[in-house]
């Protein structure tokens, strides 16, 4: 059975992001995936890269100790699905901290002659499910950093066979019909994932 690691980053259980998270997990499970549901807030993940962690960042092996459990979960995954809202044109701090602390040398990448080489190539499928408060045009005007981080940086260290970036823009004005339509789209995409 294939295993999907779902990274969820929103502190409020009544949020639309939480509804998206629930839909992702349910659809993956009914489609035959074993789901490792990692709710970063509920698990109390600390996003702060400490001074000691930064100093030992490049010591492959020992650098894993503070986050070993999360590294094991990442290494066990065949797919990675990130569910998060876009805040201030970036990831929520807890998700950014996860990438800072867990996507380490020797874990997500290796350095060869100063170049980053992918090290999560066992992750065959990568997806992001997200919402933006503003319009797509507003996101484009600032370069849409979250989309680029997922589709370029995270993609690069995984090199997945399948990549999906599902975004609901203009959430601040999204009607109930638009939200339901997006939930249905996420459902269809996860069913085909």
ZICOR-V532861 format. One record per residue. RES is the residue in one letter. PHI is phi in whole degrees, -180 to 180 (* if undefined). OMEGA is omega in whole degrees, 0 to 359 (999 if undefined). D_LAST is the distance of its C-alpha to the last C-alpha in whole Angstrom. Layout:
RES,PHI,OMEGA,D_LAST
RES,PHI,OMEGA,D_LAST
This chain:
X,*,178,14
X,-78,185,11
X,-118,178,12
X,-112,172,10
X,-94,177,13
X,-103,177,13
X,-98,181,16
X,-113,184,18
X,-134,171,21
X,-158,185,23
X,-80,188,26
X,-106,183,26
X,-69,180,25
X,-94,184,26
X,-73,174,24
X,-65,176,21
X,-60,178,19
X,-65,176,20
X,-65,177,19
X,-64,179,15
X,-58,180,15
X,-59,181,16
X,-64,179,13
X,-59,183,10
X,-62,181,12
X,-62,183,13
X,-68,178,10
X,-61,180,8
X,-63,181,11
X,-71,177,12
X,-91,174,9
X,99,178,10
X,-82,164,10
X,-84,186,13
X,-109,169,13
X,-97,186,16
X,-89,184,16
X,-105,176,18
X,-88,188,20
X,-59,179,23
X,-69,181,25
X,-63,180,26
X,-81,179,26
X,71,180,29
X,-61,177,27
X,-91,182,30
X,-83,187,29
X,-84,172,32
X,-78,185,32
X,-76,177,36
X,-60,180,39
X,-63,178,39
X,-65,180,35
X,-66,179,36
X,-66,180,39
X,-99,186,37
X,-52,185,33
X,-91,178,34
X,-87,184,35
X,-59,184,32
X,111,178,33
X,-62,182,35
X,-64,184,32
X,-82,189,30
X,-47,183,32
X,-66,184,32
X,-130,187,28
X,-55,181,28
X,-62,179,26
X,-70,177,23
X,-62,178,23
X,-59,180,23
X,-65,178,20
X,-65,180,18
X,-68,180,19
X,-84,187,18
X,-87,171,14
X,-98,180,11
X,-142,177,9
X,-129,177,11
X,-123,181,10
X,-105,180,13
X,-120,187,15
X,-162,170,18
X,-89,173,21
X,-91,179,23
X,-121,180,26
X,53,179,29
X,57,176,26
X,-152,176,25
X,-73,165,23
X,-58,185,25
X,-55,183,27
X,-66,178,25
X,-75,177,22
X,-61,178,24
X,-65,176,26
X,-61,179,24
X,-64,179,23
X,-63,188,27
X,-91,186,27
X,-108,178,24
X,-82,189,23
X,-99,168,26
X,-59,182,28
X,89,177,27
X,-112,183,24
X,-90,179,22
X,-150,172,24
X,-131,179,28
X,-99,176,31
X,-126,183,32
X,54,178,35
X,79,181,34
X,-107,179,31
X,-80,176,27
X,-115,183,25
X,-63,182,22
X,-132,177,22
X,-114,186,18
X,-70,173,17
X,-75,176,16
X,-81,185,13
X,-85,182,10
X,-136,183,8
X,-135,177,9
X,-144,171,9
X,-129,177,12
X,-124,190,13
X,-147,175,16
X,-132,177,20
X,-122,176,23
X,-65,183,26
X,-97,182,27
X,-75,177,26
X,-63,180,24
X,-61,179,28
X,-62,178,29
X,-64,179,26
X,-64,181,27
X,-63,177,30
X,-102,176,30
X,92,179,27
X,47,182,24
X,-55,181,24
X,-61,179,21
X,-61,181,19
X,-66,179,21
X,-62,180,21
X,-72,189,17
X,-80,178,16
X,-118,186,19
X,-71,180,21
X,-67,177,18
X,-55,184,16
X,-60,183,19
X,-80,178,19
X,-103,187,16
X,54,185,16
X,-70,175,12
X,-73,182,11
X,-132,181,8
X,-137,177,9
X,-133,174,9
X,-124,185,12
X,-108,186,12
X,-130,170,16
X,-104,179,19
X,-90,177,22
X,61,180,25
X,-59,180,24
X,-60,180,28
X,-121,183,29
X,-70,177,26
X,-78,177,27
X,-60,179,25
X,-63,179,24
X,-65,179,22
X,-65,178,21
X,-64,178,20
X,-63,179,18
X,-69,175,16
X,-57,178,15
X,-65,177,14
X,-63,178,12
X,-61,179,10
X,-59,180,10
X,-63,181,9
X,-65,179,6
X,-72,176,5
X,-66,181,6
X,-95,187,4
X,-69,999,0
